[in-house]
Amino acid sequence: MEKISNFFKTFLLLELVKGMALTGRHFFARKITVQFPEEKTPQGFRFRGLHALRRYANDEERCIGCKLCEAVCPAMAIHIETEERADGTRRTTRYDIDLVKCIFCGLCEEACPVDAIVETRILEYHGEKRSDLYYTKPMLLAVGEKHEEQIAKDKASDAKFR
Amino acid sequence: MTELLQYLQNLLGVAWLPIWTLVKILVIVVPIMLTVAYLTLAERKVIGYMQVRIGPNRVGYFGLLQPLADGLKLLLKEIIIPSGSNKFLFIIAPVLALTPALAAWAVIPFADGMVLADVNAGLLYILAMTSLGVYGIIIAGWASNSKYAFIGSLRSAAQIVSYEIPMGFALVCVLMVSQSMNLGDIVLGQKSSVGLFGWYFIPLFPMFVVYFISGVAETNRAPFDMAEGESEIVAGFHVEYSGMAFALFFLAEYANMIMIAILTAIMFLGGWLPPFDIAPFNLLPGIFWLLAKTSFVLFLFLWFRATFPRYRYDQLMRLGWKVFIPLTLVWVVVIGAWMQTPYWLW
């Protein structure tokens, strides 16, 4: 009996009609496309985008050259060289991040004892050749100076979860 | 208007007939080409909407210039001719695919008397022309001198030839019912006092379904698009084609789609007849109704593509040979017997 009813159901194309009803309903559904340059998806305060090096309010750079980030970096994208400054403190002479190697895991940010290296919300940047994506210390400091306000706000939002 | 035509006729003399026919051909072909262009946009939009996307909307308002941009891109691209190919056949194949698709339009009646060539064997002419398109595919696959193109062309040729048989039988039913091969007479045969209940899709409903599904398979459209199969094999018979030569195959495919849609409208959905022969419906011109029905069938093509997964090749052959051909044969006999009884109302 079931075989007979299945036979007739096959010829009535019921399943095909059901499938078409589904796509037909979606035809009128609200579209979920985000029109990128005009619209943007919301970002969390922990978003891991382009890197930045921060400074204190008195313009002293935060990085103390401990190389913890260089050690923890799983992609070995960070290269640091340090020297002893005239006032006896240790500072970096080079702080390079190769963004081609970087996997944006955020471990450098986690490792930093002084919140010097951070990942910002910036994701719309590009390079026309590979060397454009090799960020040096002055470039990273410039990113930090430009976006310090947003970085400080995101750090404050994150602080209560630590 | 008639005076102007008379004046031109006297002015041109013997050259009048070819020139006037050429004008008529242009009046048919140019809108077809525009429809083909905008069908590609409609396809992307409809499928996008069914997938909860919005489709192209950057080139012009609502993406309306997208077909022009695509066409321009393909025009400017290089046509690569494979070194081992037969160059003459390689170039002629896309032309052979497109020409019959356009030539079949000569006998399509757009409204009562609005037809380029009022041929009495119009249905036969259409069957002949749509069958010729397969030569373009076979030649394209062979001339490319590539095993992938060759296998692809054999597969799509086998598919097209297989589905032509149930399609032909479905048309035999229409022919029996209307007792005419003239497409205009077929439409007029569907005219009745009960409007859309007089159309042939009611007594021939199984044939209507078979004809349309065979039409989808005949034009190598999803879910029977083994020839193209963009998600698994990239392309079949036209792998070696690029630029405008490639575009011609696409024009042919879409022209064939419109062809099948308009034939379905003419033979099963009453052609240019309004659904009810009363005031608000029969005030609109016949061509409006024909185009509305054609658009509906074309929308079904796109709806199918957005809904159904691709058939496997052996299942496709099984459907064609073991389901459709017996079904159509049985229905030919049923219709023949039914027409002899007093219960035949059409």
Chai-1 contact restraints between the chains, C-beta under 6 A:
chainA,res_idxA,chainB,res_idxB,connection_type,confidence,min_distance_angstrom,max_distance_angstrom,comment,restraint_id
A,G19,B,T307,contact,1.0,0.0,6.0,A-B,restraint_1
A,M20,B,W303,contact,1.0,0.0,6.0,A-B,restraint_2
A,M20,B,T307,contact,1.0,0.0,6.0,A-B,restraint_3
A,T23,B,M50,contact,1.0,0.0,6.0,A-B,restraint_4
A,T23,B,A306,contact,1.0,0.0,6.0,A-B,restraint_5
A,T23,B,T307,contact,1.0,0.0,6.0,A-B,restraint_6
A,H26,B,M50,contact,1.0,0.0,6.0,A-B,restraint_7
A,H26,B,V52,contact,1.0,0.0,6.0,A-B,restraint_8
A,F27,B,Y49,contact,1.0,0.0,6.0,A-B,restraint_9
A,F27,B,M50,contact,1.0,0.0,6.0,A-B,restraint_10
A,A29,B,V52,contact,1.0,0.0,6.0,A-B,restraint_11
A,K31,B,V52,contact,1.0,0.0,6.0,A-B,restraint_12
A,K31,B,I54,contact,1.0,0.0,6.0,A-B,restraint_13
A,I32,B,V52,contact,1.0,0.0,6.0,A-B,restraint_14
A,T33,B,R53,contact,1.0,0.0,6.0,A-B,restraint_15
A,T33,B,I54,contact,1.0,0.0,6.0,A-B,restraint_16
